[in-house]
Amino acid sequence: MKEELSSTHFRILPYIHRTPVLTSQILNALTGADLYFKCENFQRMGAFKMRGALNAIMQLRPDQKQKGVVTHSSGNFAQALALAARSLEVPAFIVMPENAPQVKKEAVNAYGGIIVECAPTLQAREETAARIAADTGATFVHPSDDLSVILGQGTAAKELLELHPNLEYIVTPVGGGGLVAGSILAAQHYGTTCKVVGGEPETMDDAYRSVKSGQIESNLSGDTIADGLKTQLGKINFPIIQAGIAEIVRVSDQEIIAAMRLIWERMKIVVEASSAVALAAVLKRKEIFAGKKTGIILSGGNVDLSKLPF
């Protein structure tokens, strides 16, 4: 898998930003840990998902590229696939729930994605994407449960570990599972004794329950300010997470908002609520990270500025 991660990184490098790693003495003091923030909010289209989208499209055959790609996403992967497809001159059909943030719909339009709206359920998203694939011949690219996507997302942690090879922990948000699974693979092959911890909203804690029960669980109800994490694990990423995750820490919306505000105020950077879940997890479980070199992947910065929670 190390070879696959390496070749993935080499493949996508011309199209991505090697995002900066920032530190904050104030946040170190607050958590008792040595924190290293991998700023994927500075990635093209504003989130880590550009990495996986590029890798998935770049491995398609020429005839597949001609017919395009299709995905379903509430926001960030929608933008990522649209921009990646435009960068590679491939058509992109994006199924978005009708209640997706307007700022994300506008970004998908700006990147040249063809939006098809559907009801805000996973079933509706999957059915609409399947219909488009059947009608157009476009290749379906799953936002998180596709090995090419997972390997692409893992390059963020790979870059972080190349800069700081002695990290003891990497903490990521957990939604569909692509970022945390990719980070686990990177930690196994580029870290020394690096463990991966996930942060998850307590109202949408399907990944926490999945690891406990040994099978993929769903969220039948509930809501969270971390709108990018309202998805569930898949059959490709779940075994990676099951075998490699150290712990999943559940955090409340109040804790997410507090962590988001800290990052805005203290680090002077824009992150979205989903992105702040990782810091919220560290703040909640300080005893795990005390005195430890800890990487935090700030997953994205696509915020609707008219709806800030503070």
N, C-alpha and C positions, 0 to 999 in steps of 0.2 A: 504493500500500500504506500510505502514511502516513495517508491518510484512513480506511482500514479499521482501523488500529491505534487511531486517535483515537476512532472511533465505538465500537469494542469497549470501550475503557477507560471511556468515558462510560456505556455500557450496564451494565457490571458494577459500577461504583463503589458503588452503594447496598448491594451485597451482600458486598463484600470489605473487608479492612483495608488501608489504605495503610501498608505495613510500614516500620519504621524502618531507617535506614542507620547502622551503627555503625563506629567505628574503634578501632584498638588500637595504641598506640605500641610495645608489645613485639613484636607480629607484624610491624609495619612494619620494626622493627630486624632481626628474624630473616630477613625476605625481601629487605630492601633496597628495597622498593616502598612507595608510598603506597596502602594498601588501604582500600576502602570496601565494607563487608559489607552486602548487601541481605538483611534477615532475614525470609525467607519461612517460617522456622520459627515465626514469630509470626502467620502467616496463619490464617484460619479453617480448621479441621480440620488445621492444622499443616504445610501445604505449599503451594507455588505452584500446585499442580494445581487448586485451587479456582477459579482465574481462568478456565482453559480450559473446565472443566466447566460453569460458569455461562454462558459465552458460547455454547457449543454448544446448551444446552437453551433459552436465551432466544430463539434464532432458529428454533425449531421452530414449525410451525403449531399452532393450538389442538387440532385433531384428533389430531396426533402427540403433543402433551403429555398428552392424556387417556389414550393407550395406554401411555405411559411410555418409558423409555430403558433400554438394556442395554449393559454393557461387560464386558470381562475385565481384571483387574488383580491384581497381587500385593499391592497394599496402598494406596498413597497415592491413585491415581486412583479406586480403589474407594470410599475414604472421601469423596473430593472429589465424585464424581458422586452419591453417596448424600445428602450434605449439601446440595449444590446443588439436587438434585431436591426434597428436603424443603422447602427455602427457597422453591421455586417451585411447591410442591404438585403434584409430578409423581411417579408411581411409578418406582422404580429397581430393576432386576434386576442383581445383581453376580455375575459368574462369577469365583471365586477358586480358585487352586490349593490343593489340600488341605494343602500344606506352608507356606502363607502364615503370617506371624507371627500368633500368637493375638491379640496386642494390636490388630492391624489388623482382624482379623475382628470383634472385640468393638466396635471403633469403628464399623465399617460397620453392625452391628446397632443400635448406639445412635443412629445417624443415620437409621434407618428403611429401610436398604437390604435387599432380599430376596436373601440369599446362596444361590448354587448352587455347590457345590464340584465340582472336576474334577481329573483327573490333572495333575501339574505339567509339562505340555508345552504349547508354543505351539499345536500342532495341536488338543489337547484343549480348550484355552481357546476357540479360534476356533469349533470345531464346536459346543460347548455354547452359546456366545453366539448363533450362527446358529440353533440349534434354538429357543431362547427367543424370538428375534425372530420366527421363523416361527409359533410357537404363540400368541404374545400380541399381535403387531403392534407391539411396542416398537421404537423406532428405535435402531439400533446407534450408539454414540459411541466412536470409537477413542481410547485414552488419549493417543496422541501423533501419529497420522498423519491428522489432520483439520484443515483450514485454520482453522475456527472455534476449535478447541482451541489450535492454534499461535499464533494472534493473541492469544488470551486469555493464554497463557503469556508472550508478548512484552511484556505490560503491566508486568511486574516490572522488566525492563530499561528500559522507557520511563520509569517512575517514577524509577529510579536516575539516568538521564541527564538528567531534568528538574532533579534536585537537583545533579548534577555533570556538566554538559554537556561538560567537557573531558577526560573519561576517555579514556585511550589504549587500554585493554584492558577487556573484560568476560570473566570466566572462569565457566563453568557446568559442572556434571556432564553427562555424555552417557549416556543410557539409550536410550529410544525415539526421542529426537531432537526432541520437541516444544519443550522449554525452549531448547535451543541454537538451533533454527531460529527461534523467536520472538525470541530475543535478537539474532540476526543481523539480522532485519528491523528491530528497534528501533534497533540500532546504525547501520544504514544511513540511517535517516530522522530520528533524534533525536540522533545523535552528530556529531562533526566529522570526526575521523580515527580513530574507535574500531574496534579489531579485536576479534574474538571468538575465544577459545581454549576448547577443550573438555578436560575431564579424564575419563579412562575407566579402569576397572580393567584391568590388563594381562592378567588371565585371561579377560576377557570383552570383547575389543578389536575387536568387529565393526565399530564405526564407524570406527576407525582404519584397518582393512583395507579398508573400503568406499571411503573417500576415496582410498586408494592405488590400488585396482583399478578404480575407476570404476563399480562395481556393488554392489548391496546384498549384504553378506556376513552369514552367520549364525554363531552359537556352537553348535557341535555337542557340546561338552563344556566342563568348567570350572566353577568356582564362585567366589564372592566374598562378602566380608562386606557389600558394598554391594548388598543384595538388591534395591533399587529400580532397579538399572541392568542387570538380567538380561534385557533386551529388545533388539530390534533396530530399525534405522531402517526407515522406510516410504517408499512411492513419492511421497508429497506432500512430506515434509520433507527427503528425501535431496537433491533438486536444490537446495534452498535452502542446505543445509549444504555441498554440493559447491562451490557458487559463492561462498559467503561465509565459510567457516571459515578462520582463519589457520593453525591447527595443532590437532591432538589429542595431548595428552600422556598417556601410559599410566603408571599408578602401581600399586604393589604393595599388597596388603592391609596389610602392615606400615606402609607410608607413609600409607595411609588412616587406620589406627588412630591413628598418631602425630599426624596433623593433627586428627582428631576430639578427641583428648585435649587438644591445645593450645587448641582453641576452648572446650571445657568449662572448662579450668583458667584460661585467660587472659582470656576474654571473659565467663565466668560464664553462658553460655547453653547450652541443650540442642539439639544437632543430631544427626541420624542419620548413619550411616556414609556413605550415598550423598551426603549434603550436604557431607561433609568432603573429597570427592574434588577439588573445585575448589581448595581451599587446598593439598592435597597436590600438585597439579600445579604451583602457583606455587612451592612449596618445592623441588620437584624441578628446575625449570627457572628458577632465580633469575636467570640471565643475561638471559632474555627480558624480565623485568619490572623489573629494577633501575632505580630512579629514575623509574619510570612510575606514573602515576595509574591504578590498577587496581581495577575493580569485581569483587566476588566474590558470586555469588548463592548464598546458603545456602538450599538448596532445600527443606529440611524438618526437622522435629524429632520425628518419630513413632518413638520408641525403646521397645523392650521393656526396661524397667529391670532385669529379672531376668537379662538376657543381655548386659550391657555387656562390651565386649572388653578393658576395662582395669580 
